[in-house]
């Protein structure tokens, strides 16, 4: 009995004091609150349109982040929880991660990044070329797109299919993808920074950029600097050699995102191009990485994008000319190339899709 009483007293005493684990947890939550406050400060300073930060949806999400900082038991739990919250956030291109290298070095890394053979593939079905582009990231992706058009020209290809169904965006590989298809210099859109919204309440149009010099270059580091320094950044595509003249089918899905979306939109304005598949993801912003306390890093959007054809893409996406489940988009395009009627082919494909679901 005496031993039981002593043990009870010891337990009671220990329970009244902060254990080392409790002390560490309290310190972690203080740190995470600092991180959450730092993110809010960076949003206010760099977000492309501060008015969006006054929305009920954003304010509610901010409250959830503060609560997450109080309750997370590890840094990774906070990171995962934050990113989960932002999957339903009011705008795209926000992601929290542990820092692998300082933000000021990331642009240099991206500018020299080579992503490997999986970025682009090219195959032929008789006189039809299937050009699959899985990312817009990578110096080598740009090179492979240039090389693909050379091969397409050498083989005297009649028809081209461009598969962007698994392309989540990146940097500048979309420029040659479009450039080899346009006949004339074409204004496709504009990036819009915080400086525009400080002095304007109206959405920008072509009239607002027609006297601006188009942005030129291949450096994301330079692009990030320029897009923040200017209210509007004009995006113009110039024709590239060799030019492909024949019909083009572009395959899309709801995973087609970001730079792949402005590419899809640019291609959609050409009469010879048919977009087949699903509406793209509607995540068309330009983001930049920023360092946070405690070895964390946030990417947040510094510029919005407006198409000269359809206006803002963020939150809406780019609609296809022919809507069908993305898994059947390739089959449908090949049938149309063979000369089959759209109505007949759609009926066959829809029947196959229905049978798969059973």
RAPE-V201372 format. One record per residue. N is the residue number from 0. RES is the residue in one small letter. SS is DSSP state (A for helix, B for strand, O for the rest). D_FIRST is the distance of its C-alpha to the first C-alpha in Angstrom with 1 decimal. Layout:
# RAPE-V201372
N|RES|SS|D_FIRST ; N|RES|SS|D_FIRST
This chain:
# RAPE-V201372
0|x|O|0.0 ; 1|x|A|3.8 ; 2|x|A|5.4 ; 3|x|A|5.1 ; 4|x|A|6.4 ; 5|x|A|8.8 ; 6|x|A|9.9 ; 7|x|A|10.6 ; 8|x|A|12.5 ; 9|x|A|14.4 ; 10|x|A|15.4 ; 11|x|A|16.5 ; 12|x|A|18.5 ; 13|x|A|20.1 ; 14|x|A|21.1 ; 15|x|A|22.9 ; 16|x|O|25.1 ; 17|x|O|27.9 ; 18|x|O|27.0 ; 19|x|A|30.0 ; 20|x|A|30.7 ; 21|x|A|30.8 ; 22|x|A|33.1 ; 23|x|A|35.3 ; 24|x|A|35.5 ; 25|x|A|36.6 ; 26|x|A|39.2 ; 27|x|A|40.5 ; 28|x|A|41.0 ; 29|x|A|42.9 ; 30|x|A|45.1 ; 31|x|A|45.7 ; 32|x|A|46.7 ; 33|x|A|49.2 ; 34|x|A|50.5 ; 35|x|A|50.9 ; 36|x|A|52.8 ; 37|x|A|54.9 ; 38|x|A|56.0 ; 39|x|A|57.0 ; 40|x|A|59.0 ; 41|x|A|60.8 ; 42|x|A|61.5 ; 43|x|A|63.1 ; 44|x|A|65.2 ; 45|x|A|66.4 ; 46|x|O|66.2 ; 47|x|O|69.7 ; 48|x|O|69.6 ; 49|x|A|67.2 ; 50|x|A|68.1 ; 51|x|A|66.1 ; 52|x|A|63.0 ; 53|x|A|63.4 ; 54|x|O|63.1 ; 55|x|A|60.3 ; 56|x|A|59.3 ; 57|x|A|58.9 ; 58|x|A|57.1 ; 59|x|A|54.6 ; 60|x|A|54.0 ; 61|x|A|53.5 ; 62|x|A|50.7 ; 63|x|A|49.0 ; 64|x|A|49.3 ; 65|x|A|47.6 ; 66|x|A|44.8 ; 67|x|A|44.6 ; 68|x|A|44.4 ; 69|x|A|41.3 ; 70|x|A|39.4 ; 71|x|O|40.5 ; 72|x|O|37.9 ; 73|x|O|40.5 ; 74|x|A|44.1 ; 75|x|A|45.3 ; 76|x|A|43.6 ; 77|x|A|45.6 ; 78|x|A|48.8 ; 79|x|A|48.5 ; 80|x|A|47.6 ; 81|x|A|50.5 ; 82|x|A|53.0 ; 83|x|A|51.9 ; 84|x|A|52.4 ; 85|x|A|55.9 ; 86|x|O|57.0 ; 87|x|O|57.6 ; 88|x|O|58.7 ; 89|x|O|61.9 ; 90|x|O|63.8 ; 91|x|O|63.6 ; 92|x|O|63.4 ; 93|x|O|60.0 ; 94|x|B|57.5 ; 95|x|B|54.6 ; 96|x|B|53.9 ; 97|x|B|52.5 ; 98|x|O|55.2 ; 99|x|O|57.0 ; 100|x|O|59.9 ; 101|x|O|60.9 ; 102|x|A|62.8 ; 103|x|A|66.0 ; 104|x|A|66.2 ; 105|x|A|65.7 ; 106|x|A|69.3 ; 107|x|A|70.7 ; 108|x|A|68.5 ; 109|x|A|69.7 ; 110|x|A|73.3 ; 111|x|A|73.2 ; 112|x|O|70.9 ; 113|x|O|72.2 ; 114|x|O|70.2 ; 115|x|O|71.9 ; 116|x|A|74.0 ; 117|x|A|71.8 ; 118|x|A|73.0 ; 119|x|B|76.5 ; 120|x|B|78.1 ; 121|x|B|81.7 ; 122|x|B|83.2 ; 123|x|B|86.3 ; 124|x|B|87.3 ; 125|x|O|91.1 ; 126|x|O|92.3 ; 127|x|B|89.0 ; 128|x|B|86.5 ; 129|x|B|82.8 ; 130|x|B|81.3 ; 131|x|B|77.5 ; 132|x|B|75.9 ; 133|x|O|72.1 ; 134|x|O|71.5 ; 135|x|B|73.6 ; 136|x|O|71.7 ; 137|x|O|73.1 ; 138|x|A|76.3 ; 139|x|A|76.9 ; 140|x|A|76.5 ; 141|x|A|79.5 ; 142|x|A|81.4 ; 143|x|A|80.8 ; 144|x|A|82.0 ; 145|x|A|85.2 ; 146|x|A|85.7 ; 147|x|A|85.2 ; 148|x|A|88.0 ; 149|x|A|90.2 ; 150|x|A|89.6 ; 151|x|A|90.1 ; 152|x|A|93.5 ; 153|x|A|94.5 ; 154|x|O|93.8 ; 155|x|O|95.8 ; 156|x|O|92.9 ; 157|x|O|93.9 ; 158|x|B|90.6 ; 159|x|B|87.3 ; 160|x|B|83.8 ; 161|x|B|81.1 ; 162|x|B|77.6 ; 163|x|O|75.1 ; 164|x|O|72.5 ; 165|x|O|69.8 ; 166|x|O|70.8 ; 167|x|O|68.2 ; 168|x|O|70.5 ; 169|x|B|70.5 ; 170|x|O|73.4 ; 171|x|O|77.2 ; 172|x|A|78.0 ; 173|x|A|79.1 ; 174|x|A|82.1 ; 175|x|A|84.1 ; 176|x|A|83.0 ; 177|x|A|84.9 ; 178|x|A|87.5 ; 179|x|O|89.2 ; 180|x|O|89.7 ; 181|x|O|91.1 ; 182|x|O|94.8 ; 183|x|O|94.8 ; 184|x|O|92.6 ; 185|x|B|90.0 ; 186|x|B|87.7 ; 187|x|B|84.5 ; 188|x|B|82.2 ; 189|x|B|80.6 ; 190|x|B|77.2 ; 191|x|B|76.2 ; 192|x|O|74.1 ; 193|x|A|72.6 ; 194|x|A|75.8 ; 195|x|A|77.7 ; 196|x|A|75.3 ; 197|x|A|75.4 ; 198|x|A|79.1 ; 199|x|O|79.5 ; 200|x|O|78.1 ; 201|x|O|80.3 ; 202|x|O|79.6 ; 203|x|O|81.8 ; 204|x|O|84.8 ; 205|x|A|87.4 ; 206|x|A|89.5 ; 207|x|A|86.8 ; 208|x|O|86.9 ; 209|x|O|90.5 ; 210|x|O|91.5 ; 211|x|O|88.5 ; 212|x|O|88.7 ; 213|x|O|86.7 ; 214|x|O|83.7 ; 215|x|O|84.4 ; 216|x|O|82.3 ; 217|x|O|79.7 ; 218|x|O|77.0 ; 219|x|A|73.8 ; 220|x|A|73.3 ; 221|x|A|76.7 ; 222|x|A|76.2 ; 223|x|A|72.9 ; 224|x|A|74.6 ; 225|x|A|77.7 ; 226|x|A|76.0 ; 227|x|A|73.9 ; 228|x|A|76.9 ; 229|x|O|79.2 ; 230|x|O|78.9 ; 231|x|B|80.4 ; 232|x|B|80.8 ; 233|x|B|83.6 ; 234|x|B|83.1 ; 235|x|B|86.4 ; 236|x|B|87.2 ; 237|x|O|90.4 ; 238|x|O|92.0 ; 239|x|O|91.3 ; 240|x|O|93.4 ; 241|x|O|93.6 ; 242|x|O|93.7 ; 243|x|O|92.6 ; 244|x|O|94.9 ; 245|x|O|93.7 ; 246|x|O|91.3 ; 247|x|B|87.6 ; 248|x|B|84.6 ; 249|x|B|81.3 ; 250|x|B|78.1 ; 251|x|B|75.1 ; 252|x|O|71.6 ; 253|x|O|68.9 ; 254|x|O|67.6 ; 255|x|O|70.8 ; 256|x|O|69.7 ; 257|x|O|70.7 ; 258|x|A|73.6 ; 259|x|A|74.3 ; 260|x|A|74.8 ; 261|x|A|77.4 ; 262|x|A|79.1 ; 263|x|A|79.2 ; 264|x|A|80.5 ; 265|x|A|83.2 ; 266|x|A|84.3 ; 267|x|A|84.3 ; 268|x|O|87.2 ; 269|x|O|89.6 ; 270|x|O|91.8 ; 271|x|O|91.4 ; 272|x|B|87.6 ; 273|x|B|85.7 ; 274|x|B|81.9 ; 275|x|B|80.1 ; 276|x|B|76.5 ; 277|x|O|73.9 ; 278|x|O|73.7 ; 279|x|O|72.1 ; 280|x|O|68.7 ; 281|x|O|69.8 ; 282|x|O|68.0 ; 283|x|O|70.9 ; 284|x|B|69.9 ; 285|x|B|70.0 ; 286|x|B|66.7 ; 287|x|B|65.9 ; 288|x|B|62.7 ; 289|x|B|61.1 ; 290|x|B|58.4 ; 291|x|B|55.1 ; 292|x|O|52.3 ; 293|x|O|49.6 ; 294|x|O|52.0 ; 295|x|B|52.7 ; 296|x|B|56.1 ; 297|x|B|57.6 ; 298|x|B|60.9 ; 299|x|B|62.5 ; 300|x|B|66.0 ; 301|x|B|68.7 ; 302|x|B|71.6 ; 303|x|B|72.5 ; 304|x|B|75.4 ; 305|x|B|78.3 ; 306|x|B|80.8 ; 307|x|O|84.4 ; 308|x|O|84.6 ; 309|x|O|81.6 ; 310|x|B|79.9 ; 311|x|B|76.2 ; 312|x|O|74.4 ; 313|x|O|70.8 ; 314|x|O|69.1 ; 315|x|O|72.1 ; 316|x|O|73.0 ; 317|x|O|76.4 ; 318|x|O|77.7 ; 319|x|O|79.4 ; 320|x|O|83.0 ; 321|x|B|81.8 ; 322|x|B|78.3 ; 323|x|O|76.6 ; 324|x|O|73.3 ; 325|x|A|73.1 ; 326|x|A|72.7 ; 327|x|A|76.2 ; 328|x|A|77.9 ; 329|x|A|79.3 ; 330|x|A|80.7 ; 331|x|A|82.4 ; 332|x|A|84.0 ; 333|x|A|85.4 ; 334|x|A|86.9 ; 335|x|A|88.5 ; 336|x|A|89.9 ; 337|x|O|91.5 ; 338|x|O|93.2 ; 339|x|O|91.2 ; 340|x|O|91.2 ; 341|x|A|88.1 ; 342|x|A|87.8 ; 343|x|A|88.1 ; 344|x|A|85.7 ; 345|x|A|83.1 ; 346|x|A|83.2 ; 347|x|A|82.7 ; 348|x|A|79.8 ; 349|x|A|78.1 ; 350|x|A|78.4 ; 351|x|A|76.7 ; 352|x|A|73.9 ; 353|x|A|73.4 ; 354|x|A|73.4 ; 355|x|A|70.7 ; 356|x|A|68.4 ; 357|x|O|68.8
